[in-house]
Every structure is written in C-alpha cells, then in structure tokens.
Amino acid sequence: MSNAKDNNPNLDSKYDVDGKPPLKEAIPLGLQHVLAMFAGNVTVPLIIAGALGLTIGEKTFLIQCAMLVAGIATLIQANRVGPVGANLPIVMGTSFGFVPTSIAIGKQFGLSGILGAAFVGGFFEAILGYFLKPLRKYFPPIVTGTVLLTIGLSLLPTGVKYFAGGAGAPDFGSLQNLALGSLVLVTIIFFNQYFKGILRMAAILIGIIVGYIAAIFMGKVDFASVADAAWFSIPTPMTYGMTFHGSAIIAMLILYVVTTVETVGDISGITVGGAGREATDKELSGGVIADGLASSFAAIFNAFPNTSFSQNVGIVSLTGIMSRYVVSVGAFFLILAALVPKLGAILAVMPQSVLGGAAVIMFAMIATSGIVLVTKDDLNQRNLLIVAVALGLGLGLGSVPEALQHLPESVNLIFSGSGMVVSCMIALVLNIILPKEKQSAVEKSKATTKGAAANI
C-alpha cells in the first residue's frame, strides 16, 4: 500500500510519525495547526456562555480554560502515556457536537450541571475505548468513512460562513470579507502546488498570515482587546463546581458514543490521509481513551468536552506531515496562549473571513478522506444503501432541524443539533442489521489479485 511519502517525494523521515523536524520548521508547522483550530476551540465556550448569560470576564476565563485543556490533551494524544493516547498527530479541542445539549443542560442545571455530566461521560468514553478492540467490528471503513464524510460535508457551511465574515457579522457577505477569504484560499493553493519543502508544507499558515496582514491594512483588525488582556494568568480548577443530574448525564452519554465514532473516523482519516494505511487497534483504542479522559479533565478545569479536531485531520491529509513532534510544538503554543492572555488575544482578533479561506479547504479534505475510507469496502448495493441513508438523513436533518420540532425536547436537542449524530447512529445500526452480501466469483478474484499485488 502506498503512503504519503510515496505520494509526495518531498517528504522524508523527519516528517514521519516519530520524526522531529528542526524547530525552524516545526514552529510554523505547529502554529498552523493552532491557527486552524483556534477559532473553533474558543467559539464553543463563547456560544455556551452567551446562551447562559455569563459576563465578559467569565467568557474570557472559559476561553483561557479551553486553550489550556486543549494544549494538555493534544500533548497526551500525540505522546502516548501507557494505554492513553493514539501516538498520532491529533489536535484536541472543545467539541461543537455538545453545544446544543450543553445549552439545554445549562439552562436547567447551570454550568455546574454541564461540567458534572461531562465529567461522568468522559469516563464512559474512556471505558468504550478500553474495550474498542472487540467493538471494532462495528466500525468498518463503510461506517467510519461515512461518519468522516458527513463531518466534512456538514462543516462546509460553517467554513463558508467564516469565509463570508462569520455568522451574525454586520458585514456578512461583504466584498471585503469575500476578498479576504479568496486571498487566503488562492495563497494556500499557490504555495501548495508551486513550491517545495517548508513553503509547501506551511501553505495554510502562509495563507492565514497573508490574509491577516491584508486585513490589518483594510482596517478590519481591532487590537483594543489585545491591549486590555493580561500578561500572565493561571486558570483555577473547579471554579464553578460540579453537580450531577440523571437526565443530563444520560443525554451526555449518548453524545459520547457519537464522539467515539467521530474520533475513530478522525484517527482513520489521519492514517489514511497522512500515511496511506488504516489505523491500528492500539491507535484507535488509545485515541478514544485519551478523548474520554481529556473530557473529564476538561470538566475539572471548567472546560467543555474535548475531542479530536477534524480540521487538523484536513491539514495532515493536505500536507502529508505525520510528525507528532510538530503537533506537540503546536500544543505548547496553546498552553502558552492560555497562560499569556495577550498572545491568545492576538489570535482571537483575527477576522473570521481569514480563517474561512483555509477552513473551506480543510473541511473539504476531511470529506475526501471519508470518500477514501468508504471505497476501502466493496461498494455493493448494501454498502451504498448504508452511505445513502446515513448521508441523506444525517445531512438533511442537520440542515433542517425544525423537522424534529415535535419530538420530545431531550430527543430533539440530541439529534437535531448535528447531522453527524444522526448519520453515525444510522450507519452503525444499518451495518449491524443489514445482511452482508456474498462476494461474487469476480469480486473474490479481484480481492485475491489485489492482495497478491500488495504482497509483491
């Protein structure tokens, strides 16, 4: 089987999983991972805090906690500790999938209710990860690929919203925003296709920097919040405490099952897109365990559930760089941004249209990694039906959540907030209940020939 190095002769061993590029390369490559996930990581606490009516000071504190936890969780994922961690270039951050349910729990039980349910749910996911090997038969490429494809396609509208200036922005869709997003997009494509070495691999970072500089000259960056930010601050754990409520915990457990499948899909997307192979049992199990324990740790530090960030899967697929060292360098930037609020503020004031130019490419790369995974299974009538129903209802209900408005509120909040949840559940269930199709003689011959060729 070919790998990223075969497909890209510019890569050498220092960019492999255990490779260590020199710091002059690792720093910009790690920083582009941070820039890619930064907006998503801080948006979740902003949305939940806004819905719960928290103060500006509390919002700033929650963002600080989110960055600290994301940095520590990323270090653990990239550098396995015992059975914990995938030992792959996975970037962690607060999950969008928990937003609707977290808001519902928060309005009824407060922030402590969200953190309590997330704390319990994280241990539940870690247990699922520990027993993932016997459960892996329920996660064949047709399931994980469909989930990854759904994630990529469902994120594209978010990428386009960033591209146009960010949802709710007063100048949403303005020519200035579209020009900025287009400048970043064209810059990334140009450097990715016409340069070699570090300039090619850091194409996303270069595109974002070019867009940021252009935005400053266009007067779209306000540095007032940077001046007001503190130079040093340490987040305090258990600031809001935890409370435990049965209904909140049950709702969270369902989402953690979905997050498990999403993480399996992301890990598979990294190994397929970056190394041209499927993930091992040890990588998948360690990744899910780390995902769960990181979410429980996040609750202690006033942060919301953490999971692998799909946009960073897109970066690995685009660049082919599998180095854990690069991601670890990026993790230290996240921790630094948490401890030095001024640094985080510089990134926070970046116009969303700048991020959007990069996000459109990254999200689309996630979808293409899903396509690669899906095609690893036979595309027979059964498997095509699984993909069709999961995508149709997942993306459909995710786009039209009001279709479920007459269902009980608890069910509605779990399934209407994200097409990923519906798609995941349908793919899992259909793969279990639909009878497997028998291989025809022609298919068996093709499979034998393919296996023989792979052994040559």
Buried (B, 14 or more C-beta within 10 A) or exposed (E): EEBBBEEBEEBEEBBBBEBBBEEEBBBBBBBBBBBBBBBBBBBBBBBBBEBBEBEEEBBBBBBBBBBBBBBBBBBBBBBBEEEBBBBBBBBBBBBBBBBBBBBBBBEEBBBBBBBBBBBBBBBBBBBBBBEBEEBBEBBBBBBBBBBBBBBBBBBBEBBBBBBBBBEEBEBBEBEBBBBBBBBBBEBBBBBBEEBEEBEBBBBBBBBBBBBBEBBBEEEBBEEEBBEEBEEEBEBEEEBBEBBBBEBBBBBBBBBBBBBBBBBBBBBBBBBBBBBBEBBBEBBBBBBBBBBBBBBBBBBBBBBBBBBBBBBBBBBBBBBBBBBBBBBBBBBBBBBBBBBBBBBBBBBBBBBBBBBBBBBBBBBBBBBBBBBBBBEBBBEBEBBEEBBEBBBEBBBEBBEEBEEBEEEEEBEBBBBBBBBBBBBBBBBBBBBEEBEEEEEEEEEEEEEEEEEEEEEE
